[in-house]
């Protein structure tokens, strides 16, 4: 199998940091994608956390390209060890094996969804210590390291759609809303275009982030934490969409796979408690 990918990035408007705090990559040949979100709290210390996120993703690319069979855990370990600048960041790195296994590692509140037959099949857990306080990789005291990462392998099939994003997406759109966009986009275009879907999701999340009156996922999570935050959350928004396809024609049709149930092959989160800022 192979994964055809497209991405879109909406940086939060900030004249001092036009690149924003998010970073991402697509290694098409290696079937590997990743996102990172620099933790904005560093700004009050005069540190651009976006630089940490960008260096982390650049180092991830170098690690991916050195490996014959990509191991996301190894990618994260090597990228973290080679990232020396100040700041901290969440990170999620995903790779597709030819055997149809989607293997990913995640630190923090970025994450992914998998859709089958345009219905939401799977949502990854988000790592949070408390409301708006994600696990984060960094070199400073108190930051996390790759040992804190969630590591999960799930079985995927031709026709599945993977939506990978930073918290700017998840904090502004509910899962059922994303599902409706995925379904509506396919009905309108009739051909799956990852770049087009990534752009559409990012645009909608950006519009929701500007809505001061909506009861967004972030508003709901704030309320559950005893805080008040009406409206969306203004944030950098990164969306990467992957479409799982057959590497070569086989006798089975894609339709043969659409009703297959979710298969979780490996999940290291079971012994650990995870707090979520967004109610999945």
C-alpha positions in Angstrom: 0.0 0.0 0.0 0.9 3.6 -0.4 -0.2 6.9 1.1 -0.8 10.0 -1.2 -0.5 13.1 0.9 -1.3 16.8 0.9 -1.0 19.5 3.5 -2.0 23.1 4.4 -0.7 25.5 7.1 -2.5 28.5 8.5 -0.1 30.4 10.8 -1.7 32.6 13.5 -1.5 36.2 12.6 1.6 37.7 14.4 3.8 40.3 12.7 6.7 39.3 15.0 6.4 35.6 14.1 5.1 35.4 10.5 6.1 31.7 10.3 4.0 30.8 13.4 4.9 28.0 15.8 3.8 25.0 13.7 6.0 22.9 11.4 5.4 19.8 9.3 6.9 17.5 6.7 5.9 15.0 4.0 8.4 12.4 2.9 6.5 10.9 0.0 9.0 8.2 -1.0 9.4 7.0 2.6 5.6 7.2 3.3 6.1 9.2 6.4 4.6 12.5 7.6 4.9 14.6 10.7 3.7 17.7 12.5 5.0 19.7 15.4 3.6 22.6 17.4 6.0 24.9 19.3 4.6 25.8 22.7 3.6 29.5 22.6 4.3 30.1 26.3 8.0 30.5 25.5 7.2 33.9 23.9 7.1 35.6 27.4 10.7 34.5 27.8 11.7 35.9 24.4 12.0 32.5 22.8 10.5 31.6 19.4 9.2 28.0 20.0 8.4 27.8 16.3 12.1 27.6 15.7 12.3 24.5 17.9 9.4 22.9 16.1 11.0 23.6 12.7 14.4 22.2 13.7 12.7 19.2 15.1 10.9 18.5 11.9 14.0 19.1 9.8 15.9 16.6 11.9 13.0 14.2 11.6 13.3 14.3 7.8 17.1 13.6 8.0 16.4 10.6 10.3 13.7 9.3 8.0 15.9 9.5 4.9 18.7 7.5 6.7 16.4 4.5 7.5 15.7 1.6 5.2 12.5 0.7 7.1 11.2 3.8 8.9 10.6 3.5 12.6 8.7 6.6 13.9 10.1 5.9 17.4 13.6 6.0 16.2 12.9 9.1 14.1 11.6 10.9 17.2 14.5 9.8 19.3 17.1 11.0 16.8 15.3 14.2 15.9 15.0 15.1 19.6 18.6 14.3 20.3 19.7 16.5 17.4 17.5 19.5 18.2 19.5 21.9 20.3 17.7 25.3 20.2 15.6 26.7 23.0 11.9 26.1 23.3 9.6 23.0 23.3 7.1 21.4 21.0 4.5 18.7 20.6 5.2 16.2 17.8 3.4 13.4 15.9 5.2 11.3 13.4 3.3 8.7 11.2 4.6 6.1 8.7 2.7 3.6 6.5 4.2 0.2 6.0 3.6 -1.7 2.7 1.8 -4.3 4.8 -1.0 -1.9 5.6 0.1 -0.9 9.1 -0.1 2.7 10.2 2.6 3.2 12.9 2.8 6.5 14.8 4.3 8.1 17.8 2.9 11.2 19.5 3.9 13.6 22.2 1.4 16.2 23.2 -1.9 17.4 21.8 -1.4 16.9 18.1 -2.8 13.7 16.7 -4.7 12.0 13.9 -8.0 10.6 12.8 -8.6 7.6 10.4 -11.7 7.5 8.3 -13.1 4.4 6.5 -15.9 4.7 4.0 -15.9 8.4 5.0 -16.9 7.6 8.6 -14.7 8.3 11.6 -13.0 5.0 12.6 -10.2 6.0 15.0 -9.0 9.1 17.0 -5.6 9.1 18.6 -5.3 9.9 22.3 -3.9 13.4 23.2 -1.3 13.7 25.9 -2.1 16.5 28.4 -1.2 17.0 32.0 -4.0 19.5 32.5 -6.2 21.8 30.4 -4.0 23.5 27.7 -0.9 22.0 29.1 0.4 19.3 26.7 3.3 17.0 27.0 6.1 18.7 25.1 9.6 17.8 23.9 12.4 20.2 24.8 15.8 20.7 26.3 14.8 22.7 29.4 14.2 21.4 32.8 10.6 20.2 33.1 10.2 19.4 29.4 9.5 15.8 28.2 11.5 13.4 26.1 10.5 10.7 23.6 10.0 8.2 26.4 6.7 10.0 27.1 5.4 9.3 23.6 2.3 7.4 22.8 3.1 4.6 20.3 0.4 2.9 18.4 0.1 0.7 15.3 -3.3 0.2 13.5 -4.3 -1.7 10.5 -5.5 0.4 7.5 -7.0 -0.5 4.1 -7.2 1.0 0.6 -9.6 3.9 0.6 -8.9 4.9 4.3 -8.2 8.6 4.9 -5.8 9.8 7.5 -6.1 13.4 8.9 -3.1 14.5 10.9 -3.2 17.9 12.6 -1.9 20.2 15.4 -4.2 21.4 18.1 -5.4 24.4 16.1 -7.5 21.9 14.1 -8.8 19.8 17.1 -9.5 22.8 19.3 -11.8 24.4 16.7 -13.6 21.6 15.1 -15.5 18.6 16.6 -14.8 15.1 15.3 -18.3 14.9 13.8 -17.8 18.2 12.0 -14.5 16.9 10.5 -16.3 13.7 9.4 -19.0 15.8 7.6 -16.3 17.7 5.8 -14.5 14.5 4.7 -17.8 13.1 3.4 -19.0 16.3 1.8 -15.7 16.8 0.0 -15.8 13.4 -1.5 -19.4 13.8 -2.6 -18.5 17.1 -4.3 -15.3 16.2 -6.0 -15.9 12.4 -6.4 -12.1 12.0 -6.4 -10.0 12.0 -3.2 -7.6 15.0 -3.4 -5.6 15.2 -0.1 -4.3 18.7 -0.8 -7.8 20.0 -1.4 -9.2 18.3 1.7 -6.3 19.6 3.9 -6.9 23.1 2.7 -10.7 22.9 3.3 -10.2 21.6 6.8 -7.6 24.2 7.7 -9.8 27.0 6.3 -12.8 25.9 8.3 -10.8 25.6 11.5 -9.3 29.1 10.9 -12.8 30.6 10.4 -14.0 28.8 13.6 -11.0 30.2 15.5 -12.2 33.7 14.7 -15.8 33.1 15.9 -16.1 34.7 19.3 -19.5 33.2 20.0 -19.1 29.6 19.1 -19.0 26.8 21.7 -15.8 25.3 20.3 -14.1 22.1 21.5 -11.7 24.4 23.3 -14.5 26.3 25.0 -16.0 23.0 26.1 -12.7 21.8 27.5 -12.2 25.1 29.3 -15.6 24.9 30.8 -14.9 21.3 32.1 -11.7 22.7 33.7 -13.6 25.4 35.4 -12.5 28.2 33.1 -14.3 30.5 30.8 -13.3 30.8 27.1 -16.1 31.5 24.7 -15.5 31.2 21.0 -12.8 29.5 19.0 -9.1 29.3 19.8 -6.8 31.5 17.7 -3.9 29.3 16.9 -1.6 28.0 14.2 -3.4 25.3 12.2 -1.6 22.5 10.4 -3.5 19.8 8.5 -1.9 16.9 6.6 -4.2 14.5 4.8 -3.1 11.0 3.6 -5.2 8.8 1.3 -4.4 5.0 1.5 -4.2 3.4 -1.9 -3.2 0.1 -3.4 0.4 -0.1 -4.6 -0.6 -2.2 -7.6 -3.9 -3.6 -9.0 -5.2 -6.7 -7.3 -8.3 -8.8 -7.7 -10.1 -7.3 -4.7 -11.9 -4.0 -5.0 -11.5 -1.1 -2.6 -15.1 -1.7 -1.6 -14.1 -5.1 -0.1 -12.3 -3.2 2.7 -14.8 -0.4 3.6 -16.6 -2.4 6.3 -13.6 -3.9 7.9 -13.5 -3.1 11.7 -10.6 -1.2 13.4 -7.6 -3.4 14.2 -5.2 -2.0 16.8 -2.0 -4.0 16.5 0.0 -2.3 19.2 -0.9 0.4 21.8 1.5 1.5 24.6 -1.0 3.8 26.3 -3.0 1.2 28.2 -1.0 1.4 31.5 -0.9 5.2 31.4 -3.5 7.8 32.2 -4.0 10.5 29.6 -5.8 13.8 30.2 -7.5 15.3 27.2 -8.1 19.0 26.6 -10.6 18.2 23.8 -13.5 15.9 24.6 -13.3 13.1 22.0 
